[in-house]
Amino acid sequence: MTSELKDQRKDWVKNNYYETFDKLLPPVIDTLPRVDARNLSCEEFRNKYELPRIPIVLTHLMDDWPAMNKWTMKKLAKKYRNQSFKVGEDNKGNSVKLKMKYYKEYIEYNKDDSPLYVFDGNYGDHRKKCQFLKDYKVPAYFSEDLFHLVGERRRPPYRWVVFGPKRSGTSVHIDPLGTHAWNALVSGYKRWILFPTHTPRWLLKQKLPDSEAVTWFKFVHPQTDDKNWPDDCKPVSLSHRTGLDSSPLVDWRLHSGVT
């Protein structure tokens, strides 16, 4: 297993992406339709988008969430100051965690090529971090959850809180167990690229210097505009911005994201 943490400090900044990465990315051609959730019933959502497997962005699902006001870095750092959050794994697959107060300082001053980001799937079971659950609600469109039938102790991870600075993100992947995830952006900006499920693995998982999102976007993403890239494997891009959208990735499950 390869660690997400570099061995030498110089390896964290060797590509100078802090200065150059914005210039490497082409503008986002965002073609995903926006649909106002205030005018969309669950039945309409299922028939128009879920069953035909059409990815969309739903708007106005988060208007009344307490998270929209409470989830700022300043407020989170104060409320969860001494709580630890997962930011990566070591060579043995063990979780690497940072207290919120140290992570806040890290994101303010880091110049890493691919910064550490919080990806915490256990917050709902923690005696203090479970307060996150009070700040949002699962939209009615996604209330069906077969995993709950096995009970909380046996069910696989199914919810995550994720945040990080610019240039942080994930390389191309399929969500755990092939689930159909919905994602809500409370603060900031995230760039998505979604691929049809039949896209060959070899086309996306190419031999690269590392598995970081910034590396994938630098070397593989430009190839998707090449004439030799299969037409039926062309991706859909999305510019996901603060509070405007909640995005269900309806069966276009191969995706990558960078902030």
N, C-alpha and C positions, 0 to 999 in steps of 0.2 A: 504494500500500500504506500502510495506517495503522500507525504505530508503536504498540507496546504501552507505550511510555514517554512520559509526559506532558511537555509543553514547559516548563511553569512549576511550581514547587514547590507553589504554592497549589492547583493542579489535582489534586494527589494526595490532598488532604484536604478538598476543598471540601464534600463531603456529610456529613462527620462520622460515617461509618459505624462508626468505631472505638467510638463511644459508643452508636449507635442500631441497628446492623444486626441484632443478636439479636432486637430487638423487631419487626422487619419480617417475620421468617420465622415461619410457622405451625408448630406441632408436626409432626413427621414421623409419618405413618401408614404404618408399615413392614409391608407385606403379603407380602414375598418369603419363600418357604419356606427354612428352613435344613435342609441335608442333611449328615449326618455322613459324611465321606469315608472313614472307616475301615470303613464298612459298605456302600460303593457301588463296584461294579466299573465298569470302563470301558464295558463293554457295556450295563450298566444306565443309566449316565449318558447314553450316546448315545441309547438307545431311549426313555427316560423324559423327557429334558430337551432334548438337543441337536436331535434330529429334529423334535420337536413345537414347538421354538422357545420353550421356557419358561425365563425367567430365574430363576436360583436363587442361593443363597449356600451355598458348600461350607465346612464347618467342619473343623478339625483337619488341614488340609493343611500348616500351617506350624509345627507343634509342634516339629519337629526342625531348623528352619532356624537357622543361626548368626546370621542377620540379626535375629532376635527379641531377641537380647542385644547385638549389636554396633552396630545402627543407632539409636543415640540421638544427639541433636544434639551432645552433649558429646564422644562418642567419634568421630563423623564429623568434627567440627571439628578434632580432634586428628590423626586419621589422614590426612585429606585437606586439611589446613590451607592449603597453597599450591597446591592444584589448582583450576582454574577450571571453573565449571559455568554452563550456559546459563540465563539468567533472563528472556529476552525477545528482541525484534528491534527494530531501528531502522527509519526510514522507507524504507530501501533494502532491507530484508529481511535485513540482516546480523545475525548472532547477537550478542547482548549478554551478556557473561559476567562473573561475579564470582568471586574466590577465596573458598573456603569460610570462611576466617577473617573476611572482611568480610561475607559473607552471614549468618553466625551473629550478628554484631553488629547487622546490619540487622533481622533478625526479632525480636530481643530488644527493640528500642526503637522500631520503626516504628508509626505510627498511620495509615497510608495506608488510603484507602477500599478499594482492591483491591491488596493487597501483591504484590510480585514473588514468584514461586515458581520453583524449579528444575524444569526439564523437559529432561532431558539424555538424548539418544538415542545418544550416541557413547561412553558410558562403557566398553562392552565392547571397544572398539578402542584404548583409551588404555593406555599402558604401566603407569600407576599406578592409574587408576580401574577397570581391569579386575578389580581385587580384589573388586569388588562381586559378580562372577559366582560367587565361591566361597561366598557367604553365603546363597544360595537355590537351589532347583532347580525346573525346570518340572514341574508335576504330570503324571502319566501321561495324564490326560484330554486334555491339550493338547499331547501330544508330536508329533502329526502336523503337519508344517510344510512345505507345498509350496514355499514360497519358498526353502528351502535348496537346491533343485534348480538354481537359477541361480548358486549360489556366493556366498560372503561378499562379494566385491568388487562384485557386480552387484545383490544383493538390496536392496530398499528398507528403510528403518529399521523395526525390528520389536520393539525392547525399549527401555524408558525407565525411568529412575529419577526419581521425582517427589516433591518435598516442599516444604512452604511453611507459613506461619503462618495463623492464623485470618483468614477472609474471602478467602483466595486460592482460585482455582479457574478452571474453564473455562466458557465459555458453551456453549449447546447446539450439538452437532456430531456428525458421523459420523466414526468412526475412519478413519485413512488406508487408502485402497484398499478401504474397506468391510469390513475384517477383523473377525473375531470375537475381541475382546480378552478376556483374563482379567486381573483386577486383584487384587493382594494388599496389604492394609493392615498395615504393620508397626508403626506407631506413630500415635496420635492418633485423629482422627475425620474422616470424610468423608460428606457428604450427597449422595446421587445422586437424579436423577429420570430415568426411562427412558421413551421413547416408542416406540410401534409403528412399524415401518419405513414404513408407508403414510401417516404423518402428513404433511400438506402443509407444504412449506417456508415458505409465506407465513404459516402459523399460528404458527410458531416463530421465524422470523427477521423479527421486526417492526422497524420503525424506532425506534431507541432512541438516547439521548444518546451511548452508546459501546458497545463490544462486551464489556465486562467481565462476569464471572459474577455479581457482586453486583447489577449493573444488571438483568440478565436475571431474576434471582430476585425482584427488587423489583417489576418492571413486568409481566413475562409470567407468571411462576409463579402468581400469584393468579388469573389468568384461567382456569386449568385447573379450578378449582372452580365456575366460572360455568355456569349452566344452558345457555348458548349454545355452550359448548365441546363439540365432537362427542363423543358417547359412545364411538365406536370409536377415538378418539384420546386417551383418558384415559391419563395416565401412571401408572407404578408408582414409588413412592418407597422409598428404602432408607437406613437409618442404619447406616453401615459403621464399626465400632469396632475399636480396637487388637487385632490378633492373633486375633480371634475368627473371622474369615471370610476366605475367598478367593472372589472374586466373578467368575464368568464371565458376561458380558453376552450371553447366548445369543440373538443375532439381534434383540434390541431395541436397535438400534444408535444411534438418536438419543438422546443422553444429555448431561446437564450435571452438573457437580459443584462443590461449594463446601465448604471446610473451616471 
